[in-house]
Amino acid sequence: MGLVARPSLDAPELLDDAAAANLHRLRSQANIRYDTARHPLRPAVLQCLDLPVGDSEALDEARLATLRGSGNEPLSHRERVGYRGPGTVWINRWHFAGHDPNSAEAQAKAQRTSLFNEVYWSFLREVVLQDIGDPSGILFQRDPTFRCHVAHGAATGRRHCDSEYGHQTTELNYWLPLTRVCGSNSLYAESAPGVGDFEPFEAQYGEVVRFWGASCMHYTTANDSSSTRVSIDFRVVPRSCHQEGTRFTIGGFYLAMEADGSVPDIDPRARLVNQQRRKRDGQITELGACMVNPPPPPSPPSLPCQMCALPAPARELPRLVVHLRVDLVPRDEEEAALKQRSPCECWVRIDLTCSSSKRFQDAESAVTTPGHG
């Protein structure tokens, strides 16, 4: 089988004929229908938002389509996903897992999230994996992006393509509305890079739109309709077309799904979802509680306190002003960096400024020595 140039704008790598033809097919925009009874994504999202699930799909549709937001509800810095207009209050609720990971609130949120992940992975396995058709499987976005574009709300972002943010050009977007979308409450996209023929997606719950968001420009407008749009979207890469060297790594931003639908147990989430699947299929009878609440990472080794080696006057610090300086990074980069750090490395740099006497400079130097505590 011969090799042809990868059909992208800027990637020089080579693909075989079959992979190149398949990627060319996938880059064409398409609406894909799926069975909502088999893949109950909307009820799973309602539960994650701590909203009741109705007795009918019409009731669930109405509950989401009538969500209203707040005009001054920015996300805290911890969420790191930016302000997204009046719907941010619902994005907050989607991400918020409680201040105390051991609280009942956090435990309930973790359980709802794990159930959503099971539905999400089932959808990937039975719908997306079949649509991609790559014999090597897929890479998929670990955490789908939740969107809420409230009725009469402002646009939620600027015109862009995802490669502007470092995404590889072999990546595909799957955009899944949980309410009926058309016109100003939808997402506008061009059909091919540089064409400029922007049209809003028209779809409903039970359809997912596949488009080449890495290279096709897309954006939202002010929602001048009376219906709130709630949707999730995620990015997928055919495994044989994966481009190494981007900041979006396997095990960080992406998880890998094999062609048979299996996901390696590379982290507690994968183990939990795989256990839930095996339990449903009758292969195991109970879930380990440690998978719902994975054990904390091992404590860093104890290091001798360098303050104790100082003369007594230097240990008698009458007044210290402590300044905490935290470097904030995007969530996906933080996760990737976390996997590469040793347990001893510090996430927070602490500057100690003594306001009394020069004799405490040695103490300051000792406390801020790299690797200490």
C-alpha positions, 0 to 999 in steps of 0.5 A: 500500500502506498503512502500519500501526504496527510490531507491537512493544512500543515502536517507533513507526516504520511498516512497510508491510502486507507487512513488518508481516505478515511480522514478525508471522509471524517472531515466532512460535516455530518449529522449522526443519529443515535438511540437516546434510550440506549445512550441516555446522555440528557438524563445523565447531564441533568443528574450532574447538574443536580436537576430532576429527571422527568417522566418524559423526554419532552419534560427533560427538554423543557427543563433545560431549554428554560434554564436561565443564568446570571449576568455577573457570575464569573467562574472562580479561578479554580475552574479555569475555564473562563467566563462564558456569559450568563450560562456560567452559573450552570457551567459552575455547577457542572464543574463544582465538586464540593470544597471538601472531597470527603463531604457527602456533597462531594461523594454524591457528585463523584457518583453522578459523574461516574455514572455520566462517564459510563454513559459517555464511554458507551456512546463513544464505544457504540457510536463514535468508534464505529463512525471513526472506523480506525482499526487502531481505535481512537483518542477521545477527550477525557472530560467533555466540554459542557456548554450553556447558551442561555436565551437572550444571552450574549455570544460566548466566545470569539470566532476561532478554529481549535488549532489556534489553541494548539489542537492537532489538525487530525482532530475531529469535533463531536458537538451534541445538543441536549435541546433543539438547536437552530439559528442564534442559539446554535453554533456557526461553522464553515463547511471547509477551511477558508470557505467562509460559508457559515451556517448554524448547526440544526439538530436535536437531542438524538443527533450529534454533529461531527465537524472539523473544528481544528481547521474550520472556523466556528463561533456563537452569536447572541442568542436572541431566541427564547430557548436556552441551548445546552450541549456537550462537545468533545474531540476525537482523533483517529489513533492512526492519525495521531500527531505527537508533540502537542501539549494535549497528551494521552493520559492527560487531555486524551484517553485511548480507546482500542478498536474493540472498545476497551480503555486501558486501566491507566487511572482510577476513572478508567478502572471505575468505568470498566468495573461498572461496565463489567458489573452491568454485564454480570462479570463482577458482583460489586464495586470497590469503594476505593474506585469511587474515592481513589486513595490519595497519592503517597505523602512526600518523604519527610525532610529535615527542617533546616530551621532547626539547624539555625541558632536560637535567635534566628528561630525566634521569629517575632513577625513574618509577612507571608506572600503566597504566589500561585502560578495558574495554568489551564486545567489540561496543562495542570493535569499533564504537569501533575503526572510529570512531577515527583511527590516532593515538588512544590506547587506553590512558591512561598516568599517570606519577608521579615519585617524586623531585623536583618538577622532573620535573612538566614531563616528566610533563606532556609525556609525557601530552600527548594524541596523544603516542605 
